[in-house]
Each structure stands twice: as C-alpha cells, then as structure tokens.
C-alpha cells in the first residue's frame, strides 16, 4: 500500500484541501497537518476532515513531516518558507502548488536548509471557487501536473512528489520553471487577465446596462464571468509573479486584437473569415489533446450570439 | 392546440434546424419547408426530418407560408429577402434569427412587400457547432429571445412570433434594434472577438509550443477555444454587421486592458486585487440573473492555472 506518511499542508484552500481529500480517500497518508493563519480556517479544515492537526505556526506544522506542500497565495510562499525552515527535518521533501514557478523558486529555495529537497509543482486543475469548503476528492483526476525541479534536486524527492500526484489521478510532466511560465502564460494567465478585463469593462457600465448584460450573458459572456470569479489574491500574485511572460503574451495578443479591430473598421471580411477558420482547427487540437470534451448539445452554458 | 401552420425556414442550420425540431416535437406546425442552396444540405434536412419539403429557390419556398424564418448568414439575408419577395403572400409574417438587428432591418425591410409583417428576432441560444446535424429540440428551452419590431409593425405579427418562441421554451423581450445591438455587442460579440483573437495568437506560435498549449489548455484556455470554434461565416457577418457597437465596446476593453498591463508592469497589486474583487460580484449577478449555473465541483472543464 502506497503511503506518503506525514504530509503537512501549508495553507488549506481549494488545492491543498483537495489534495488532502484525494490522499485520504485512497489511504495514501498516515497523518495530515494543516497550517493556516486564520483560526476559522483551521477550525473549518478540522471540521471537514481535511487534516488531523491544524496549527498556526509554520515551523511547528512541518515538524516530523515527510512531505510539505506550500499552498498559500504564491507571493506569500517565500515568507512562509522562511518561517517554517527552523522546523524542517533534513530529509523532508518540500513542494508547492503555485501557478507560476520561476518566481516561487527564487523566493522559496534560499530559505530551505537543503534546496535539493525542493520539488516545485503546479497541478493544472481547479475551479473558480476557493477556500477549504471548495475542496473535493477528484479535482486532480485526469488532469496534468507540472514539476519543475532544479538541476540539483535529489532524484528520490522528485520521484516521491511525482508519485504523490500520480496517486491523485494526475499525469505528471517535468520541465524547467522558465518553460512552465511561458506555456502557462498563454494557456492560463493571459486568459484569466482577459476575462477579468472584459468583466471589469461591464462593471463600469451604468447600472441599467449591467442588468441587461446579466440577462443576455448566455451569448458568450457567461464563460468569462466564471473565469473572472476566481480567487483575487491568487491571481494578483500569479500575474505579478509571472510578469515578463504575461506581458510578452499580452503584447502579442494586443497586436492581434488591433489588427482585427482594423479589419472590422474597414470591412475586411476575408481576414476575419480566415482567422475564424484557423481557430476552429485549434479547437480540434485541444479536443484531440484530451484537455476538453465535446459538449453535450443540451449544455445550458452553450453559447451563441 | 397551438399551430403555427406552414413554416418556411430559409437556411437550415443549427438554429432553424432546432426550431424545426422544437415545433415538430410539440405538434406546433403543420408543414415545414426548408430552403437551402446546397443540394446536400437539402438532402440532409429531409433525412433528419427537419422539413417536409426542401427547395432551392427562396420564392418557391415561401409560397403558402404563414411564417418565414430567415436563418442564413446574417449579411446574406438582404439578398435572400429580395429573391423570396415575389413568392410572399400579403399576410405572411417574416422573421429572422440573426445576431445583430439594425443592419438586418436595413438590409431586409426594403425588399418586403409589407414591412409591417416583418418582426426581426434573435434567439440568444446556440452552441459552437453548426449545420443541420447540430440541431436539437431543446436548444431554446429557458433561453431568451429578443424581438425588435419596427414601430409600424402589425401587432398580430409581433404576437405570433412571440408565441412561436415562447412555444419553443424561450422567454421573449422586445426592444429596438439599436438597443439590442449595444447589449449584444458586450455580452456576445466582443467575447467572441476576444476568444477568436487569443486562439489566433496561439495559432501563430511555433508548432511545438502549440502542442504544449493543447496539453495545458485546462488552465483557462479551453473555454476560449470553444467559443472560437463557432461558425466563421456567421461571426464574420455579425462583427461586420454590428461594427459601430462592437468597435465602441472594443475601445473600452482595450483601454481597460492597457491599464491592467501598466499595473502588472509596475507591480501595482492593489489595482489588480480591486478589479478581481469587483469582477466576482459581476459573476454573482450573472448567476442571480439565471443565465448561468453554479458548476458542479467535478466539472471536467473547471479551470485553474
């Protein structure tokens, strides 16, 4: 029977909470300690059965842990790592679940007694809901998880973290932090930034117009509001923490949008048609890659103008 | 028993095909004639049972019709109206399902023998699939349909078209074409334009990067590809046909995006956090307006970076 022993979760929201449930449900853990700053979060985590112990102090939380999973807002991880460092055992493996990696490596690694035990990670899974109540057992099933170990990482540490995510149902890929950040900038960070922007544009409309937007949101807007309902603290940290890659992709997007704007203004239908035909191919590629599914025709979120 | 008599569908794709199924399933129609340019479309419409007769010539198709529903690509409707006009009976009611209204009114009305019988419409429902095979009976259930009758419209014509859409399960609102076009520009047209743009941005990446985008699309990109998989001809027409309102909303969006870009560049986390918190409220408004549903936590499309 696989067991990952004593796992300490620093921060106990959607991701770490779901990890707790996934490990528990399959008997993959002996003890779970959760660390949270707010007393009500600790209390709730215990009530929900996400952990055996809930403590406030990071150094105390990591004592005796085989694996420590950092799941705080990404830009808080450096400070948390510094606070937990005195409690770490030499063989404890440290990982994280942050959505950008190079910055987290830079923030966290210097505080660790042995950076070779650090295996940065990013489970590419989630919902727009946050907090321990949003956690559920199957969040990682059939999803991907990226690990970005440093060149100096211990092989056994990498394999343990890989095994942990595979145990939850994910498929694991390894790459450099920089490569991860470029790929996720376009597949995740830019889409979120754009969704936040357009929903914000609506928020600036006068109140009556907003009410109508709500009524007719099914024409396409609904999907954007879902993405833009994601956790504000986390997304602030992700966009600031992956600034360069996000700005690079945003620059490309803005150029492309300006070109389309011009095509609309000048009635260049062929340019629009060509692009809209190409994007259909991309849709097929995404479906083929198994990261999507063909929606049922009675899907209530199906869109059309 | 409600019956709308002889209904002629000009164009028989997702929307008109679904209308045919919805009317048929509830016994709301005596005869359905479909008009399509391509022989294979006419054949398929007959095979699928979407119509009793399938003809090529619009003037022939509308002969004896109580209601004619224009469902061609929006910018083709003017030419189709001109071709069908000689076959129209004086009392035939004409409607359409185009996603922008002012331009369609301007294109179609002048060709009709009696514009008072024209009741422009827009069922705000659909999927990213197109063609007669994509049609299904419940497409309009619990969706909204906007009618934009001219001031000179016959009251009985408006009430008949309202009754037809209510019969399919939709709730019907009346407004001016111009007002419709402004509301839909932000709830539907701009979201589609943006989704097409970002998916196009990915299409311009080198091939290996694209493959990775497909793999990690679950981080948010997937939803955009679905929207950007919609019918190219229709969307070219919608964006060109609602040019002014789309450019106006696009201008606001671009300004807002530039402000966020600047906030990211200069590390202004508070600005990002404030926006991301406001957009959560909009999400709640959309859900409250019943145009969305709270996704189940095991939704395979749920996103997270």
Interface residues (C-beta under 8 A of the other chain):
Chain A: X14 X15 X99 X100 X122 X124 X125 X126 X127 X128 X129 X134 X136 X138 X139 X142 X143 X144 X146 X173 X182 X183 X184 X186 X187 X188 X189 X190 X191 X192 X193 X194 X195 X196 X197 X198 X199 X200 X201 X202 X203 X204 X205 X209 X210 X211 X212 X213 X214 X215 X216 X217 X218 X219 X220 X221 X222 X223 X224 X225 X226 X227 X228 X229 X230 X232 X233 X235 X236 X237 X238 X239 X240 X243 X246 X247 X249 X250 X252 X253 X254 X256 X257 X258 X260 X261 X264 X265 X267 X269 X272 X273 X275 X276 X277 X278 X279 X280 X281 X282 X283 X284 X285 X286 X288 X289 X291 X292 X293 X295 X297 X298 X299 X300 X301 X302 X303 X304 X305
Chain B: X14 X15 X99 X100 X122 X124 X125 X126 X127 X128 X129 X134 X136 X138 X139 X142 X143 X144 X146 X173 X182 X183 X184 X186 X187 X188 X189 X190 X191 X192 X193 X194 X195 X196 X197 X198 X199 X200 X201 X202 X203 X204 X205 X209 X210 X211 X212 X213 X214 X215 X216 X217 X218 X219 X220 X221 X222 X223 X224 X225 X226 X227 X228 X229 X230 X232 X233 X234 X235 X236 X237 X238 X239 X240 X243 X246 X247 X249 X250 X252 X253 X254 X256 X257 X258 X260 X261 X264 X265 X267 X269 X272 X273 X275 X276 X277 X278 X279 X280 X281 X282 X283 X284 X285 X286 X288 X289 X291 X292 X293 X295 X297 X298 X299 X300 X301 X302 X303 X304 X305
